[in-house]
Amino acid sequence: MEDAFLAQLRCPIDPTREATLARDEQRLVCSKCAAHFPIKQGLPVLVPDEVELPSGLRELSQLPCQRRANRRKNAD
């Protein structure tokens, strides 16, 4: 995966689509919440169902970006 391509990618879980992704061996890591996305056959799999959550978290709703989005939604 080329660096120019990687620089264009954003975390699909981040509601604001501001979080960048960094390569870490055979996966991409979100710069904000540390969620991991696999790279299969050289292509990133940016599907929330394929995400590996940071240790200690069991579901997407526990990620910091999701909690912030839910707070904003409830405030409206």
PyRosetta script that sets phi, psi and omega in degrees:
from pyrosetta import init, pose_from_sequence

init()
pose = pose_from_sequence("MEDAFLAQLRCPIDPTREATLARDEQRLVCSKCAAHFPIKQGLPVLVPDEVELPSGLRELSQLPCQRRANRRKNAD")
pose.set_psi(1, 127.9)
pose.set_omega(1, -177.7)
pose.set_phi(2, -78.0)
pose.set_psi(2, 148.8)
pose.set_omega(2, -179.0)
pose.set_phi(3, -62.0)
pose.set_psi(3, -35.4)
pose.set_omega(3, 179.1)
pose.set_phi(4, -63.7)
pose.set_psi(4, -39.2)
pose.set_omega(4, 177.1)
pose.set_phi(5, -67.0)
pose.set_psi(5, -46.3)
pose.set_omega(5, -179.6)
pose.set_phi(6, -59.7)
pose.set_psi(6, -37.5)
pose.set_omega(6, -178.9)
pose.set_phi(7, -64.4)
pose.set_psi(7, -22.9)
pose.set_omega(7, -179.6)
pose.set_phi(8, -85.4)
pose.set_psi(8, -18.8)
pose.set_omega(8, -175.7)
pose.set_phi(9, -75.8)
pose.set_psi(9, 146.3)
pose.set_omega(9, 175.1)
pose.set_phi(10, -131.2)
pose.set_psi(10, 155.4)
pose.set_omega(10, -179.5)
pose.set_phi(11, -65.3)
pose.set_psi(11, 124.6)
pose.set_omega(11, -179.7)
pose.set_phi(12, -72.2)
pose.set_psi(12, -12.3)
pose.set_omega(12, -179.9)
pose.set_phi(13, -87.9)
pose.set_psi(13, -27.3)
pose.set_omega(13, -179.3)
pose.set_phi(14, -69.3)
pose.set_psi(14, 114.6)
pose.set_omega(14, -178.1)
pose.set_phi(15, -58.9)
pose.set_psi(15, -28.7)
pose.set_omega(15, -179.4)
pose.set_phi(16, -87.6)
pose.set_psi(16, -11.0)
pose.set_omega(16, -178.1)
pose.set_phi(17, 55.3)
pose.set_psi(17, 36.9)
pose.set_omega(17, 177.8)
pose.set_phi(18, -100.3)
pose.set_psi(18, -24.8)
pose.set_omega(18, -175.9)
pose.set_phi(19, -71.3)
pose.set_psi(19, 127.0)
pose.set_omega(19, 178.3)
pose.set_phi(20, -85.1)
pose.set_psi(20, 170.6)
pose.set_omega(20, 178.5)
pose.set_phi(21, -121.4)
pose.set_psi(21, 139.6)
pose.set_omega(21, 178.0)
pose.set_phi(22, -120.0)
pose.set_psi(22, 146.1)
pose.set_omega(22, 179.6)
pose.set_phi(23, -77.7)
pose.set_psi(23, 136.2)
pose.set_omega(23, 176.7)
pose.set_phi(24, -140.6)
pose.set_psi(24, 91.7)
pose.set_omega(24, -175.9)
pose.set_phi(25, 57.1)
pose.set_psi(25, -112.8)
pose.set_omega(25, -176.6)
pose.set_phi(26, -104.7)
pose.set_psi(26, 37.1)
pose.set_omega(26, 177.4)
pose.set_phi(27, -157.3)
pose.set_psi(27, 165.4)
pose.set_omega(27, 174.6)
pose.set_phi(28, -111.1)
pose.set_psi(28, 142.8)
pose.set_omega(28, -176.1)
pose.set_phi(29, -120.4)
pose.set_psi(29, 131.2)
pose.set_omega(29, 178.2)
pose.set_phi(30, -69.0)
pose.set_psi(30, 134.9)
pose.set_omega(30, -178.2)
pose.set_phi(31, -71.3)
pose.set_psi(31, -20.5)
pose.set_omega(31, -177.4)
pose.set_phi(32, -99.7)
pose.set_psi(32, -46.2)
pose.set_omega(32, -173.1)
pose.set_phi(33, -111.9)
pose.set_psi(33, -4.7)
pose.set_omega(33, 178.3)
pose.set_phi(34, 67.6)
pose.set_psi(34, 19.6)
pose.set_omega(34, 172.7)
pose.set_phi(35, -67.1)
pose.set_psi(35, 145.6)
pose.set_omega(35, -177.9)
pose.set_phi(36, -111.8)
pose.set_psi(36, 134.4)
pose.set_omega(36, 176.4)
pose.set_phi(37, -116.9)
pose.set_psi(37, 133.5)
pose.set_omega(37, -177.7)
pose.set_phi(38, -72.2)
pose.set_psi(38, 156.2)
pose.set_omega(38, 169.9)
pose.set_phi(39, -113.3)
pose.set_psi(39, 118.5)
pose.set_omega(39, -178.5)
pose.set_phi(40, -119.2)
pose.set_psi(40, 125.7)
pose.set_omega(40, -178.9)
pose.set_phi(41, 53.9)
pose.set_psi(41, 37.3)
pose.set_omega(41, 176.9)
pose.set_phi(42, 83.1)
pose.set_psi(42, -1.0)
pose.set_omega(42, -178.6)
pose.set_phi(43, -115.5)
pose.set_psi(43, 136.1)
pose.set_omega(43, 178.0)
pose.set_phi(44, -71.9)
pose.set_psi(44, 139.5)
pose.set_omega(44, 177.3)
pose.set_phi(45, -104.3)
pose.set_psi(45, 95.5)
pose.set_omega(45, -174.7)
pose.set_phi(46, -98.8)
pose.set_psi(46, 52.9)
pose.set_omega(46, -179.4)
pose.set_phi(47, -110.6)
pose.set_psi(47, 124.5)
pose.set_omega(47, -178.5)
pose.set_phi(48, -52.8)
pose.set_psi(48, -30.8)
pose.set_omega(48, 178.9)
pose.set_phi(49, -67.2)
pose.set_psi(49, -18.6)
pose.set_omega(49, -177.9)
pose.set_phi(50, -98.1)
pose.set_psi(50, -2.0)
pose.set_omega(50, -174.4)
pose.set_phi(51, -68.3)
pose.set_psi(51, 144.8)
pose.set_omega(51, 170.8)
pose.set_phi(52, -105.6)
pose.set_psi(52, 116.3)
pose.set_omega(52, -176.3)
pose.set_phi(53, -75.0)
pose.set_psi(53, 152.8)
pose.set_omega(53, 174.6)
pose.set_phi(54, -59.3)
pose.set_psi(54, 155.2)
pose.set_omega(54, -177.4)
pose.set_phi(55, -59.1)
pose.set_psi(55, 141.3)
pose.set_omega(55, 179.6)
pose.set_phi(56, 93.3)
pose.set_psi(56, -11.3)
pose.set_omega(56, 179.1)
pose.set_phi(57, -107.4)
pose.set_psi(57, 142.3)
pose.set_omega(57, -177.9)
pose.set_phi(58, -112.7)
pose.set_psi(58, -18.2)
pose.set_omega(58, -177.7)
pose.set_phi(59, -147.3)
pose.set_psi(59, 158.2)
pose.set_omega(59, -177.2)
pose.set_phi(60, -57.0)
pose.set_psi(60, -35.7)
pose.set_omega(60, -176.7)
pose.set_phi(61, -63.4)
pose.set_psi(61, -13.9)
pose.set_omega(61, 178.9)
pose.set_phi(62, -85.6)
pose.set_psi(62, -10.8)
pose.set_omega(62, 179.7)
pose.set_phi(63, -68.4)
pose.set_psi(63, 144.0)
pose.set_omega(63, -178.1)
pose.set_phi(64, -55.8)
pose.set_psi(64, -40.9)
pose.set_omega(64, -178.7)
pose.set_phi(65, -65.8)
pose.set_psi(65, -34.4)
pose.set_omega(65, 179.0)
pose.set_phi(66, -73.3)
pose.set_psi(66, -37.9)
pose.set_omega(66, 177.7)
pose.set_phi(67, -64.6)
pose.set_psi(67, -41.5)
pose.set_omega(67, 177.8)
pose.set_phi(68, -63.1)
pose.set_psi(68, -44.1)
pose.set_omega(68, -179.4)
pose.set_phi(69, -62.5)
pose.set_psi(69, -40.8)
pose.set_omega(69, 179.5)
pose.set_phi(70, -67.1)
pose.set_psi(70, -37.9)
pose.set_omega(70, 177.4)
pose.set_phi(71, -63.6)
pose.set_psi(71, -43.3)
pose.set_omega(71, 179.1)
pose.set_phi(72, -64.2)
pose.set_psi(72, -41.2)
pose.set_omega(72, -179.1)
pose.set_phi(73, -64.7)
pose.set_psi(73, -41.4)
pose.set_omega(73, -178.7)
pose.set_phi(74, -71.4)
pose.set_psi(74, -26.1)
pose.set_omega(74, 179.6)
pose.set_phi(75, -75.1)
pose.set_psi(75, -23.6)
pose.set_omega(75, -179.1)
pose.set_phi(76, -73.8)
pose.dump_pdb("model.pdb")
